[in-house]
């Protein structure tokens, strides 16, 4: 299998529901195997990205809080 | 993404900014998640979709808190509810105006901003669209 692309979504400074909207926009053009990394500062992003993962069935590889941002690393697995 | 069976419909009646903001937020989030989104503007809210929209109005009882809230919204760079509604529309949300209220106000489809309003429809059409999904009255 070919290696997926890495996509960075910088949603820092964007208020809810902006970060999820930006993630969805990137997801639309993504393919299974791609890795999407999202940076966000809105505190709602942490629970929201978990809800999005639960809804879409993609894989959350990592969700960490850094001093200046929340980072979510998602593996795209649920594209039809 | 979802199978598209999730659906949310809103009847937007109040024309005050405090109630229009959540319309934008919920519409944008739901559209991003792949919900079918139908928004039916009636009452005072309808006048916000005109080519020459009604000016922003806040409810009297919260007037003192408005400057602080606006400051906060600017600080977090929150988009306006109109911008959020446009985002929602770009992801498939539909915006309708109540034909009965439009008639009562002497407004035609041509009076409404075509970048916001998809159509003028009767409540029967709206109820059929909303059937089986969640409905909010705002």
Backbone of each chain as ProteinMPNN parsed JSONL, in Angstrom:
{"seq_chain_A": "XXXXXXXXXXXXXXXXXXXXXXXXXXXXXXXXXXXXXXXXXXXXXXXXXXXXXXXXXXXXXXXXXXXXXXXXXXXXXXXX", "coords_chain_A": {"N_chain_A": [[0.83, -1.207, 0.0], [0.424, 2.249, -0.737], [2.074, 5.051, 0.756], [0.282, 7.347, 2.782], [-0.789, 10.787, 2.358], [0.368, 13.664, 4.202], [-1.463, 16.025, 5.915], [-1.73, 19.293, 7.007], [-3.756, 21.124, 9.132], [-4.215, 24.255, 10.074], [-5.873, 25.647, 12.476], [-5.698, 27.535, 14.395], [-6.679, 30.17, 16.53], [-9.174, 30.36, 15.484], [-12.602, 30.457, 16.13], [-14.973, 28.162, 17.61], [-17.603, 27.006, 15.515], [-15.414, 26.718, 13.837], [-12.836, 25.271, 13.752], [-13.592, 22.506, 13.436], [-14.986, 22.724, 11.081], [-12.939, 23.445, 9.33], [-11.399, 21.125, 9.514], [-13.194, 19.298, 8.368], [-13.315, 20.28, 5.775], [-10.716, 19.739, 4.876], [-10.795, 17.015, 5.129], [-12.607, 16.251, 3.193], [-11.16, 16.292, 0.833], [-9.355, 14.374, 1.3], [-7.801, 11.065, 1.386], [-8.197, 7.572, 2.156], [-5.81, 6.472, 4.489], [-4.378, 8.788, 4.522], [-2.932, 11.28, 6.678], [-4.232, 13.574, 8.861], [-3.357, 16.453, 10.5], [-4.419, 18.528, 13.014], [-4.307, 21.782, 14.246], [-5.446, 23.657, 16.915], [-6.94, 26.289, 18.892], [-9.272, 26.815, 20.175], [-11.068, 25.892, 23.029], [-13.15, 24.102, 22.87], [-12.507, 22.381, 20.911], [-11.249, 20.013, 21.648], [-13.153, 18.1, 22.933], [-14.891, 18.187, 20.735], [-13.516, 17.163, 18.512], [-13.224, 14.561, 19.261], [-15.895, 13.776, 19.252], [-16.379, 14.04, 16.555], [-14.728, 12.089, 15.493], [-15.944, 9.829, 16.577], [-18.348, 9.975, 15.267], [-17.658, 9.778, 12.553], [-15.985, 7.614, 12.32], [-13.285, 7.576, 11.759], [-9.73, 7.404, 12.571], [-8.329, 8.35, 15.61], [-5.213, 9.184, 16.181], [-3.647, 10.603, 17.906], [-4.119, 12.926, 20.533], [-3.292, 15.772, 21.874], [-2.471, 18.22, 24.385], [-0.806, 21.128, 24.005], [1.228, 23.805, 25.31], [0.435, 26.084, 23.863], [-1.476, 25.281, 22.081], [-3.993, 22.904, 20.901], [-3.464, 19.699, 19.678], [-4.458, 17.502, 17.211], [-4.12, 14.359, 15.802], [-5.051, 12.643, 13.064], [-5.952, 9.674, 11.48], [-7.055, 8.979, 8.311], [-9.546, 6.791, 7.648], [-12.069, 6.095, 7.012], [-13.147, 6.741, 4.587], [-15.315, 6.343, 1.819]], "CA_chain_A": [[0.0, 0.0, 0.0], [1.217, 3.473, -0.803], [2.078, 5.906, 1.941], [-0.693, 8.436, 2.675], [-0.301, 12.166, 2.455], [0.209, 14.353, 5.485], [-2.16, 17.29, 5.703], [-1.764, 20.112, 8.224], [-4.844, 22.108, 9.199], [-3.909, 25.216, 11.135], [-7.115, 26.345, 12.847], [-5.435, 28.335, 15.592], [-7.304, 31.493, 16.521], [-10.514, 30.298, 14.897], [-13.564, 30.06, 17.156], [-15.941, 27.093, 17.337], [-17.253, 25.678, 15.02], [-14.436, 26.855, 12.756], [-11.836, 24.201, 13.615], [-14.184, 21.289, 12.863], [-15.302, 23.038, 9.681], [-11.673, 23.362, 8.582], [-11.06, 19.702, 9.454], [-14.088, 18.647, 7.399], [-12.897, 20.708, 4.428], [-9.518, 18.967, 4.533], [-11.204, 15.603, 5.052], [-13.308, 16.027, 1.918], [-10.182, 16.053, -0.239], [-8.383, 13.374, 1.754], [-8.046, 9.675, 1.001], [-7.843, 6.63, 3.212], [-4.363, 6.362, 4.668], [-3.828, 10.126, 4.778], [-2.88, 11.731, 8.065], [-4.583, 14.989, 9.023], [-2.989, 17.014, 11.803], [-5.139, 19.786, 13.216], [-3.902, 22.654, 15.358], [-6.553, 24.537, 17.283], [-6.84, 26.929, 20.202], [-10.604, 26.84, 20.795], [-11.111, 24.788, 23.998], [-14.177, 23.131, 22.484], [-12.017, 21.478, 19.864], [-10.866, 18.708, 22.198], [-14.312, 17.2, 22.89], [-15.537, 18.167, 19.417], [-12.813, 16.276, 17.574], [-13.575, 13.199, 19.682], [-17.255, 13.526, 18.754], [-16.285, 13.896, 15.093], [-14.138, 10.769, 15.27], [-16.984, 8.85, 16.893], [-19.376, 10.074, 14.234], [-17.202, 9.418, 11.209], [-15.288, 6.33, 12.345], [-11.855, 7.659, 11.436], [-8.892, 6.989, 13.694], [-7.611, 9.413, 16.312], [-3.917, 8.626, 16.567], [-3.089, 11.37, 19.013], [-4.79, 14.178, 20.894], [-2.481, 16.293, 22.984], [-2.54, 19.641, 24.701], [0.47, 21.808, 24.144], [0.973, 25.068, 26.016], [-0.18, 27.113, 23.028], [-2.479, 24.753, 21.151], [-4.424, 21.508, 20.969], [-3.055, 19.027, 18.446], [-5.124, 16.227, 16.949], [-3.564, 13.655, 14.645], [-6.129, 11.764, 12.624], [-5.71, 8.845, 10.299], [-8.277, 8.841, 7.519], [-9.78, 5.36, 7.393], [-13.512, 5.822, 6.819], [-13.658, 7.248, 3.306], [-15.902, 5.283, 0.985]], "C_chain_A": [[0.861, 1.251, 0.0], [1.052, 4.289, 0.468], [1.085, 7.048, 1.736], [-0.038, 9.798, 2.742], [-0.462, 12.683, 3.874], [-0.396, 15.727, 5.215], [-2.184, 18.053, 7.03], [-2.897, 21.132, 8.13], [-4.557, 23.031, 10.379], [-5.163, 26.034, 11.427], [-6.919, 27.15, 14.128], [-6.104, 29.702, 15.447], [-8.684, 31.508, 15.889], [-11.474, 29.756, 15.955], [-14.443, 28.917, 16.661], [-17.095, 27.671, 16.526], [-16.24, 25.699, 13.879], [-13.455, 25.701, 12.619], [-12.391, 22.906, 13.005], [-14.525, 21.516, 11.385], [-14.046, 22.921, 8.818], [-11.221, 21.906, 8.433], [-11.898, 18.998, 8.379], [-13.692, 19.018, 5.962], [-11.672, 19.915, 3.964], [-9.884, 17.504, 4.3], [-11.865, 15.287, 3.706], [-12.348, 15.691, 0.785], [-9.184, 14.961, 0.12], [-8.77, 11.975, 1.262], [-7.661, 8.779, 2.164], [-6.332, 6.461, 3.275], [-3.706, 7.71, 4.906], [-3.845, 10.421, 6.28], [-3.223, 13.217, 8.087], [-4.183, 15.417, 10.423], [-3.651, 18.374, 11.942], [-4.562, 20.508, 14.418], [-5.064, 23.587, 15.656], [-6.295, 25.143, 18.649], [-8.197, 27.012, 20.904], [-10.723, 25.642, 21.737], [-12.15, 23.722, 23.658], [-13.675, 22.11, 21.484], [-11.727, 20.086, 20.394], [-12.058, 17.734, 22.256], [-14.922, 17.086, 21.49], [-14.835, 17.205, 18.452], [-13.085, 14.819, 17.945], [-14.965, 12.827, 19.162], [-17.234, 13.291, 17.244], [-15.733, 12.516, 14.727], [-15.184, 9.685, 15.497], [-18.033, 8.81, 15.779], [-18.915, 9.483, 12.906], [-16.477, 8.076, 11.165], [-13.86, 6.385, 11.824], [-11.051, 7.394, 12.708], [-8.16, 8.18, 14.299], [-6.303, 8.834, 16.828], [-3.372, 9.31, 17.809], [-3.926, 12.61, 19.251], [-4.034, 14.721, 22.09], [-2.637, 17.804, 23.129], [-1.132, 20.158, 24.812], [0.198, 23.151, 24.807], [0.191, 26.077, 25.174], [-1.229, 26.576, 22.069], [-2.881, 23.32, 21.503], [-4.053, 20.877, 19.622], [-3.795, 17.695, 18.335], [-4.513, 15.619, 15.695], [-4.545, 12.55, 14.268], [-5.691, 10.954, 11.415], [-7.045, 8.642, 9.585], [-8.45, 7.372, 7.152], [-11.204, 5.086, 6.925], [-14.064, 6.357, 5.505], [-14.19, 6.085, 2.476], [-15.442, 5.451, -0.446]], "O_chain_A": [[1.9, 1.303, 0.658], [0.032, 4.22, 1.153], [1.037, 7.649, 0.664], [1.121, 9.934, 3.134], [-1.303, 12.212, 4.639], [0.104, 16.489, 4.388], [-2.61, 17.516, 8.053], [-2.983, 21.9, 7.172], [-4.649, 22.625, 11.538], [-5.474, 26.99, 10.716], [-7.876, 27.409, 14.857], [-6.091, 30.306, 14.374], [-9.299, 32.568, 15.772], [-11.205, 28.738, 16.592], [-14.631, 28.73, 15.458], [-17.537, 28.775, 16.843], [-16.22, 24.791, 13.048], [-13.246, 25.194, 11.517], [-11.744, 22.284, 12.163], [-14.373, 20.62, 10.554], [-14.084, 22.368, 7.719], [-10.729, 21.501, 7.38], [-11.38, 18.211, 7.587], [-13.73, 18.182, 5.058], [-11.598, 19.477, 2.815], [-9.358, 16.848, 3.401], [-11.7, 14.197, 3.158], [-12.674, 14.909, -0.109], [-8.278, 14.658, -0.656], [-9.884, 11.736, 0.796], [-6.897, 9.175, 3.045], [-5.663, 6.324, 2.25], [-2.596, 7.773, 5.436], [-4.657, 9.884, 7.034], [-2.579, 14.02, 7.412], [-4.612, 14.823, 11.412], [-3.472, 19.257, 11.104], [-4.356, 19.914, 15.476], [-5.601, 24.23, 14.755], [-5.543, 24.6, 19.458], [-8.253, 27.255, 22.109], [-10.51, 24.504, 21.318], [-12.044, 22.579, 24.103], [-14.329, 21.097, 21.233], [-11.927, 19.094, 19.694], [-11.981, 16.647, 21.683], [-15.409, 16.024, 21.104], [-15.489, 16.516, 17.669], [-13.167, 13.951, 17.076], [-15.186, 11.711, 18.694], [-17.972, 12.456, 16.722], [-16.199, 11.867, 13.79], [-15.298, 8.743, 14.713], [-18.532, 7.747, 15.409], [-19.665, 8.785, 12.225], [-16.362, 7.465, 10.102], [-13.285, 5.351, 11.484], [-11.617, 7.187, 13.782], [-7.466, 8.922, 13.603], [-6.292, 8.081, 17.801], [-2.724, 8.687, 18.651], [-4.383, 13.262, 18.313], [-4.131, 14.183, 23.193], [-2.89, 18.538, 22.174], [-0.348, 19.674, 25.629], [-0.951, 23.59, 24.859], [-0.62, 26.836, 25.705], [-1.818, 27.349, 21.313], [-2.217, 22.632, 22.278], [-4.302, 21.456, 18.564], [-3.76, 16.872, 19.249], [-4.401, 16.278, 14.661], [-4.825, 11.647, 15.056], [-5.132, 11.487, 10.457], [-8.026, 8.195, 10.179], [-7.627, 6.786, 6.45], [-11.515, 3.977, 6.491], [-15.278, 6.427, 5.314], [-13.605, 5.003, 2.435], [-15.82, 4.662, -1.312]]}, "seq_chain_B": "XXXXXXXXXXXXXXXXXXXXXXXXXXXXXXXXXXXXXXXXXXXXXXXXXXXXXXXXXXXXXXXXXXXXXXXXXXXXXXXXXXXXXXXXXXXXXXXXXXXXXXXXXXXXXXXXXXXXXXXXXXXXXXXXXXXXXXXXXX", "coords_chain_B": {"N_chain_B": [[-18.008, 9.697, 5.969], [-21.22, 10.642, 7.359], [-24.276, 8.826, 6.72], [-26.043, 10.582, 5.827], [-28.486, 10.668, 6.94], [-28.968, 12.116, 9.18], [-30.584, 15.01, 10.321], [-31.344, 18.419, 10.631], [-33.569, 21.002, 11.341], [-34.484, 24.394, 11.362], [-36.683, 26.8, 12.699], [-36.582, 30.073, 12.371], [-37.364, 32.761, 14.129], [-37.059, 34.956, 15.898], [-35.626, 38.157, 15.671], [-33.405, 39.152, 16.883], [-29.96, 39.801, 17.592], [-28.684, 38.17, 19.504], [-30.017, 35.772, 19.328], [-29.669, 35.087, 16.749], [-27.012, 34.506, 16.398], [-26.507, 31.84, 17.536], [-27.969, 30.45, 15.587], [-26.366, 30.664, 13.338], [-24.051, 29.339, 14.274], [-24.911, 26.7, 14.933], [-25.95, 25.924, 12.467], [-23.683, 26.008, 10.794], [-21.973, 24.113, 12.024], [-23.547, 21.777, 11.924], [-23.913, 21.461, 9.167], [-21.272, 21.07, 8.409], [-20.814, 18.618, 9.571], [-22.237, 17.049, 7.944], [-24.948, 16.908, 8.152], [-28.311, 17.137, 6.937], [-29.513, 20.324, 6.455], [-32.046, 22.531, 7.098], [-33.319, 25.727, 7.022], [-35.723, 27.882, 8.139], [-36.836, 30.967, 7.759], [-38.779, 33.308, 9.44], [-41.19, 35.657, 10.799], [-39.652, 38.276, 12.699], [-37.055, 37.768, 12.099], [-36.879, 37.309, 9.426], [-36.51, 39.762, 8.157], [-33.845, 40.201, 8.293], [-32.676, 39.055, 6.16], [-32.985, 40.483, 3.933], [-32.111, 42.333, 0.939], [-31.542, 44.872, 1.689], [-30.849, 44.736, 4.728], [-32.509, 44.6, 7.973], [-31.393, 46.677, 10.677], [-28.972, 45.672, 13.249], [-30.378, 44.372, 16.233], [-30.643, 44.207, 19.743], [-31.854, 42.433, 22.609], [-33.634, 44.329, 25.013], [-33.329, 43.719, 27.772], [-30.774, 42.744, 28.061], [-29.105, 44.664, 27.263], [-27.061, 46.146, 28.56], [-25.002, 44.34, 28.699], [-24.12, 43.954, 26.207], [-21.948, 45.483, 24.884], [-19.65, 44.363, 26.06], [-19.878, 41.694, 25.343], [-19.688, 41.913, 22.574], [-17.1, 42.826, 22.36], [-15.758, 40.579, 23.302], [-16.462, 38.709, 21.32], [-15.146, 39.819, 19.167], [-12.55, 39.568, 20.065], [-12.109, 36.769, 20.071], [-12.25, 36.448, 17.433], [-14.665, 35.695, 16.233], [-16.733, 34.745, 13.561], [-19.326, 36.645, 11.89], [-22.864, 35.966, 12.305], [-24.056, 35.85, 9.853], [-21.926, 35.309, 8.16], [-21.358, 32.757, 9.097], [-23.692, 31.468, 8.399], [-23.478, 31.593, 5.643], [-21.227, 29.999, 5.27], [-22.362, 27.583, 6.102], [-24.259, 27.27, 4.099], [-22.576, 26.926, 1.914], [-21.832, 24.398, 2.38], [-24.041, 22.959, 1.917], [-26.389, 23.6, 3.364], [-29.789, 24.769, 3.436], [-31.711, 27.698, 2.953], [-34.756, 29.143, 3.711], [-37.575, 31.325, 3.197], [-40.501, 32.245, 4.879], [-43.523, 32.091, 3.22], [-45.968, 33.172, 3.9], [-45.432, 35.18, 5.818], [-43.776, 36.779, 4.286], [-45.524, 37.64, 2.312], [-47.311, 39.05, 3.944], [-45.714, 41.143, 4.683], [-45.37, 42.36, 2.341], [-43.264, 41.577, 0.703], [-41.186, 40.368, -1.926], [-39.568, 37.606, -3.628], [-37.455, 38.739, -4.915], [-36.717, 40.818, -3.262], [-35.106, 39.763, -1.366], [-31.798, 38.838, -0.286], [-30.042, 37.112, -2.631], [-27.815, 35.573, -2.161], [-28.219, 34.52, 0.231], [-30.848, 33.539, 0.554], [-32.596, 30.706, -0.483], [-35.173, 30.092, -1.361], [-38.674, 31.069, -1.373], [-41.028, 29.636, 0.615], [-43.965, 27.737, 1.578], [-45.304, 26.827, 4.817], [-46.025, 24.201, 4.822], [-44.346, 22.95, 2.998], [-41.966, 23.306, 4.383], [-42.454, 21.744, 6.698], [-42.62, 19.227, 5.593], [-40.012, 18.946, 4.652], [-38.703, 18.945, 7.07], [-39.539, 16.724, 8.332], [-39.116, 13.918, 10.404], [-36.65, 14.666, 11.369], [-34.571, 16.631, 13.645], [-36.052, 19.521, 15.107], [-35.713, 22.955, 15.626], [-36.963, 25.803, 17.267], [-36.36, 29.093, 17.069]], "CA_chain_B": [[-18.969, 10.624, 6.557], [-22.506, 10.047, 7.727], [-25.077, 8.354, 5.601], [-26.904, 11.674, 5.419], [-29.83, 10.55, 7.507], [-29.145, 13.127, 10.22], [-31.227, 16.188, 9.745], [-31.779, 19.439, 11.592], [-34.31, 22.093, 10.722], [-34.714, 25.479, 12.32], [-37.613, 27.893, 12.418], [-35.922, 31.234, 12.976], [-38.414, 33.775, 14.267], [-36.558, 36.157, 16.59], [-34.681, 38.886, 14.827], [-32.354, 39.797, 17.684], [-28.628, 39.251, 17.319], [-28.324, 37.116, 20.458], [-30.607, 34.503, 18.904], [-29.213, 34.764, 15.39], [-25.661, 33.924, 16.49], [-26.567, 30.37, 17.582], [-28.453, 29.904, 14.31], [-25.175, 30.526, 12.502], [-23.125, 28.342, 14.835], [-25.481, 25.352, 14.777], [-26.07, 25.632, 11.032], [-22.363, 25.715, 10.232], [-21.467, 22.849, 12.565], [-24.356, 20.66, 11.415], [-23.601, 21.292, 7.74], [-19.924, 20.488, 8.325], [-20.905, 17.21, 9.955], [-22.96, 16.315, 6.913], [-26.399, 16.907, 8.374], [-29.183, 17.937, 6.082], [-29.867, 21.505, 7.249], [-33.088, 23.377, 6.511], [-33.591, 26.855, 7.907], [-36.945, 28.56, 7.699], [-36.89, 32.292, 8.387], [-40.098, 33.932, 9.473], [-41.23, 36.696, 11.834], [-38.726, 39.409, 12.615], [-35.761, 37.316, 11.566], [-36.969, 37.375, 7.957], [-36.041, 41.06, 7.663], [-32.385, 40.199, 8.287], [-32.204, 38.425, 4.918], [-33.285, 41.373, 2.814], [-30.965, 42.987, 0.293], [-31.254, 45.951, 2.653], [-31.309, 44.075, 5.956], [-32.829, 45.38, 9.16], [-30.189, 46.875, 11.493], [-28.89, 44.762, 14.394], [-31.161, 44.704, 17.43], [-30.39, 43.327, 20.894], [-32.966, 42.558, 23.552], [-33.478, 45.398, 26.009], [-32.922, 43.26, 29.109], [-29.343, 42.415, 28.101], [-28.426, 45.77, 26.587], [-25.834, 46.545, 29.261], [-23.951, 43.336, 28.531], [-23.803, 43.815, 24.778], [-20.602, 45.925, 24.478], [-18.653, 43.395, 26.538], [-20.009, 40.498, 24.505], [-19.149, 42.226, 21.243], [-15.653, 42.872, 22.543], [-15.322, 39.179, 23.39], [-16.608, 38.074, 19.995], [-14.064, 40.353, 18.336], [-11.29, 39.017, 20.569], [-11.936, 35.394, 19.588], [-12.42, 36.531, 15.979], [-15.85, 34.936, 15.82], [-17.364, 35.305, 12.371], [-20.721, 37.066, 12.112], [-23.788, 34.85, 12.051], [-24.297, 35.82, 8.404], [-20.787, 34.577, 7.58], [-21.516, 31.341, 9.436], [-24.807, 30.965, 7.574], [-22.936, 31.41, 4.287], [-20.397, 28.782, 5.358], [-23.294, 26.444, 6.149], [-24.841, 27.127, 2.758], [-21.558, 26.391, 1.007], [-21.736, 22.968, 2.662], [-25.307, 22.297, 1.593], [-27.58, 24.057, 4.101], [-30.766, 25.514, 2.638], [-32.381, 28.767, 3.689], [-36.056, 29.467, 3.125], [-38.361, 32.375, 3.839], [-41.924, 31.918, 5.031], [-44.292, 32.817, 2.194], [-47.059, 33.904, 4.533], [-44.898, 36.415, 6.405], [-43.271, 37.615, 3.192], [-46.723, 38.259, 1.741], [-47.842, 40.017, 4.917], [-44.815, 42.306, 4.717], [-45.297, 42.893, 0.982], [-41.925, 41.294, 0.168], [-41.09, 39.361, -2.988], [-38.281, 36.902, -3.62], [-36.466, 39.69, -5.418], [-36.297, 41.721, -2.184], [-34.182, 39.057, -0.472], [-30.428, 38.634, -0.748], [-30.005, 35.777, -3.248], [-26.699, 34.779, -1.643], [-28.663, 33.951, 1.506], [-32.162, 32.879, 0.493], [-32.773, 29.767, -1.597], [-36.524, 30.15, -1.913], [-39.785, 31.396, -0.478], [-41.874, 28.442, 0.622], [-45.01, 27.675, 2.599], [-44.937, 26.031, 5.992], [-46.223, 22.781, 4.491], [-43.082, 22.517, 2.39], [-40.98, 23.217, 5.446], [-42.748, 20.6, 7.565], [-42.253, 18.019, 4.844], [-38.543, 18.87, 4.66], [-38.209, 18.736, 8.437], [-40.105, 15.48, 8.844], [-38.199, 12.869, 10.801], [-35.399, 15.178, 11.91], [-34.724, 17.538, 14.792], [-36.524, 20.861, 14.766], [-35.518, 23.995, 16.642], [-37.653, 27.093, 17.078], [-35.473, 30.088, 17.693]], "C_chain_B": [[-20.291, 9.912, 6.817], [-23.268, 9.634, 6.477], [-26.031, 9.44, 5.121], [-28.292, 11.61, 6.017], [-30.056, 11.543, 8.645], [-29.675, 14.403, 9.593], [-31.603, 17.148, 10.85], [-32.441, 20.573, 10.825], [-34.585, 23.143, 11.776], [-35.783, 26.419, 11.802], [-37.033, 29.1, 13.138], [-36.907, 32.395, 12.957], [-37.865, 35.08, 14.831], [-35.526, 36.868, 15.721], [-33.545, 39.519, 15.601], [-31.038, 39.04, 17.529], [-28.287, 38.064, 18.223], [-28.88, 35.761, 20.032], [-30.154, 34.103, 17.501], [-27.817, 34.141, 15.412], [-25.721, 32.393, 16.585], [-27.137, 29.729, 16.313], [-27.26, 29.667, 13.381], [-24.265, 29.406, 12.972], [-23.644, 26.921, 14.585], [-25.561, 24.976, 13.298], [-24.712, 25.243, 10.449], [-21.845, 24.364, 10.71], [-22.231, 21.664, 11.973], [-24.054, 20.402, 9.936], [-22.226, 20.648, 7.571], [-19.954, 19.0, 8.644], [-21.711, 16.394, 8.944], [-24.442, 16.172, 7.172], [-27.091, 17.57, 7.191], [-29.667, 19.101, 6.945], [-30.882, 22.347, 6.488], [-33.414, 24.498, 7.48], [-34.724, 27.693, 7.313], [-37.049, 29.87, 8.453], [-38.294, 32.861, 8.303], [-40.04, 35.075, 10.484], [-40.221, 37.801, 11.601], [-37.396, 39.02, 11.977], [-35.708, 37.444, 10.045], [-36.345, 38.666, 7.404], [-34.513, 41.174, 7.653], [-31.822, 39.658, 6.976], [-32.483, 39.282, 3.685], [-31.995, 41.901, 2.172], [-30.546, 44.196, 1.11], [-31.724, 45.462, 4.02], [-31.622, 45.053, 7.094], [-31.564, 45.532, 10.006], [-30.177, 45.934, 12.704], [-29.674, 45.276, 15.6], [-30.811, 43.698, 18.515], [-31.547, 43.465, 21.863], [-32.648, 43.544, 24.668], [-32.876, 44.892, 27.32], [-31.437, 42.925, 29.206], [-28.47, 43.548, 27.552], [-27.081, 46.152, 27.225], [-24.671, 45.589, 28.996], [-23.434, 43.269, 27.096], [-22.389, 44.282, 24.412], [-19.513, 44.929, 24.86], [-18.677, 42.124, 25.678], [-19.399, 40.743, 23.128], [-17.627, 42.284, 21.264], [-15.08, 41.446, 22.548], [-15.387, 38.475, 22.059], [-15.501, 38.535, 19.059], [-12.727, 39.738, 18.749], [-11.061, 37.597, 20.05], [-12.115, 35.304, 18.068], [-13.579, 35.665, 15.499], [-16.425, 35.571, 14.559], [-18.772, 35.798, 12.71], [-21.646, 35.894, 11.803], [-24.101, 34.732, 10.557], [-23.163, 35.055, 7.71], [-20.903, 33.076, 7.865], [-22.635, 30.708, 8.612], [-24.321, 30.703, 6.139], [-22.027, 30.188, 4.217], [-21.288, 27.547, 5.301], [-23.883, 26.19, 4.772], [-23.833, 26.544, 1.765], [-21.358, 24.892, 1.225], [-23.104, 22.299, 2.557], [-26.535, 22.746, 2.345], [-28.49, 24.866, 3.184], [-31.5, 26.515, 3.516], [-33.659, 29.17, 2.957], [-36.704, 30.61, 3.898], [-39.83, 31.955, 3.792], [-42.763, 32.763, 4.068], [-45.388, 33.659, 2.821], [-46.57, 35.233, 5.107], [-44.359, 37.35, 5.318], [-44.433, 38.358, 2.529], [-47.244, 39.364, 2.652], [-47.009, 41.294, 4.938], [-44.671, 42.935, 3.329], [-43.941, 42.67, 0.33], [-41.978, 40.177, -0.869], [-39.706, 38.719, -2.925], [-37.136, 37.834, -4.004], [-35.951, 40.647, -4.335], [-35.23, 41.092, -1.29], [-32.822, 38.857, -1.128], [-30.299, 37.218, -1.324], [-28.818, 34.93, -2.786], [-27.07, 34.132, -0.305], [-29.902, 33.076, 1.363], [-32.255, 31.964, -0.728], [-34.156, 29.899, -2.222], [-37.51, 30.664, -0.87], [-40.738, 30.216, -0.534], [-42.95, 28.556, 1.703], [-44.592, 26.741, 3.713], [-45.116, 24.533, 5.726], [-44.946, 22.194, 3.896], [-42.03, 22.332, 3.465], [-41.203, 21.982, 6.315], [-42.382, 19.287, 6.878], [-40.736, 17.83, 4.825], [-38.037, 18.443, 6.028], [-38.588, 17.362, 8.984], [-39.031, 14.456, 9.185], [-36.884, 13.347, 11.37], [-35.646, 16.034, 13.151], [-35.2, 18.881, 14.301], [-36.298, 21.817, 15.935], [-36.358, 25.202, 16.273], [-36.852, 28.135, 17.824], [-36.05, 31.489, 17.525]], "O_chain_B": [[-20.445, 8.726, 6.525], [-22.951, 10.031, 5.356], [-26.743, 9.257, 4.134], [-29.171, 12.391, 5.656], [-31.197, 11.79, 9.036], [-29.274, 14.81, 8.503], [-32.123, 16.738, 11.888], [-31.938, 21.036, 9.802], [-34.879, 22.83, 12.93], [-35.795, 26.787, 10.627], [-36.999, 29.142, 14.368], [-37.235, 32.935, 11.9], [-38.156, 36.163, 14.324], [-34.662, 36.233, 15.116], [-32.797, 40.33, 15.056], [-31.009, 37.821, 17.36], [-27.685, 37.085, 17.782], [-28.292, 34.722, 20.335], [-30.243, 32.938, 17.115], [-27.481, 33.339, 14.541], [-25.061, 31.709, 15.803], [-26.815, 28.582, 16.004], [-27.152, 28.627, 12.731], [-23.768, 28.619, 12.168], [-22.918, 26.057, 14.093], [-25.272, 23.838, 12.926], [-24.604, 24.27, 9.702], [-21.343, 23.566, 9.919], [-21.629, 20.669, 11.57], [-23.952, 19.251, 9.511], [-22.033, 19.793, 6.707], [-19.209, 18.216, 8.056], [-21.843, 15.179, 9.087], [-25.124, 15.404, 6.493], [-26.531, 18.446, 6.533], [-30.175, 18.887, 8.046], [-30.617, 22.816, 5.381], [-33.749, 24.242, 8.637], [-34.678, 28.136, 6.165], [-37.321, 29.882, 9.654], [-38.912, 32.89, 7.239], [-38.963, 35.423, 10.969], [-39.965, 38.209, 10.468], [-36.707, 39.854, 11.389], [-34.647, 37.657, 9.458], [-35.736, 38.667, 6.334], [-33.954, 42.112, 7.085], [-30.627, 39.788, 6.711], [-32.249, 38.864, 2.551], [-30.933, 41.908, 2.795], [-29.361, 44.511, 1.218], [-32.853, 45.733, 4.428], [-31.085, 46.158, 7.165], [-30.743, 44.615, 10.051], [-31.225, 45.456, 13.137], [-29.63, 46.46, 15.932], [-30.695, 42.499, 18.258], [-32.166, 44.528, 21.928], [-31.534, 43.58, 25.192], [-32.019, 45.55, 27.91], [-30.896, 42.829, 30.307], [-27.257, 43.399, 27.401], [-26.105, 46.439, 26.532], [-23.506, 45.98, 29.061], [-22.434, 42.608, 26.814], [-21.683, 43.566, 23.702], [-18.581, 44.68, 24.096], [-17.635, 41.565, 25.337], [-18.688, 39.895, 22.588], [-16.957, 41.856, 20.325], [-14.075, 41.153, 21.9], [-14.477, 37.727, 21.7], [-14.98, 37.755, 18.261], [-11.884, 39.428, 17.907], [-9.953, 37.256, 19.637], [-12.128, 34.213, 17.498], [-13.477, 34.985, 14.478], [-16.588, 36.789, 14.492], [-19.34, 35.393, 13.724], [-21.255, 34.946, 11.122], [-24.378, 33.64, 10.06], [-23.399, 34.261, 6.8], [-20.597, 32.24, 7.015], [-22.534, 29.558, 8.185], [-24.707, 29.718, 5.511], [-22.049, 29.438, 3.241], [-21.02, 26.598, 4.564], [-23.995, 25.046, 4.331], [-24.198, 25.765, 0.885], [-20.794, 24.201, 0.377], [-23.295, 21.191, 3.058], [-27.639, 22.319, 2.008], [-28.025, 25.557, 2.277], [-31.859, 26.226, 4.658], [-33.65, 29.488, 1.768], [-36.425, 30.832, 5.076], [-40.316, 31.394, 2.809], [-42.714, 33.992, 4.1], [-45.702, 34.742, 2.327], [-47.198, 36.274, 4.915], [-44.478, 38.57, 5.428], [-44.335, 39.548, 2.226], [-47.573, 40.461, 2.201], [-47.528, 42.384, 5.18], [-43.946, 43.914, 3.156], [-43.51, 43.472, -0.498], [-42.7, 39.191, -0.721], [-38.799, 39.22, -2.261], [-36.02, 37.733, -3.495], [-34.872, 41.221, -4.477], [-34.537, 41.791, -0.551], [-32.708, 38.725, -2.346], [-30.43, 36.238, -0.591], [-28.805, 33.716, -2.989], [-26.328, 33.303, 0.222], [-29.997, 32.01, 1.971], [-32.023, 32.392, -1.858], [-34.309, 29.83, -3.442], [-37.23, 30.692, 0.329], [-41.203, 29.838, -1.61], [-42.846, 29.371, 2.62], [-43.649, 25.963, 3.572], [-44.439, 23.702, 6.333], [-44.526, 21.091, 4.246], [-41.296, 21.344, 3.473], [-40.258, 21.26, 6.632], [-41.895, 18.355, 7.518], [-40.234, 16.714, 4.962], [-37.074, 17.684, 6.141], [-38.026, 16.9, 9.977], [-38.154, 14.161, 8.373], [-36.073, 12.533, 11.812], [-36.771, 16.144, 13.639], [-34.814, 19.336, 13.224], [-36.648, 21.522, 17.078], [-36.45, 25.575, 15.103], [-36.687, 28.071, 19.042], [-35.45, 32.462, 17.982]]}, "name": "protein", "num_of_chains": 2, "seq": "XXXXXXXXXXXXXXXXXXXXXXXXXXXXXXXXXXXXXXXXXXXXXXXXXXXXXXXXXXXXXXXXXXXXXXXXXXXXXXXXXXXXXXXXXXXXXXXXXXXXXXXXXXXXXXXXXXXXXXXXXXXXXXXXXXXXXXXXXXXXXXXXXXXXXXXXXXXXXXXXXXXXXXXXXXXXXXXXXXXXXXXXXXXXXXXXXXXXXXXXXXXXXXXXXXXXXXXXXX"}
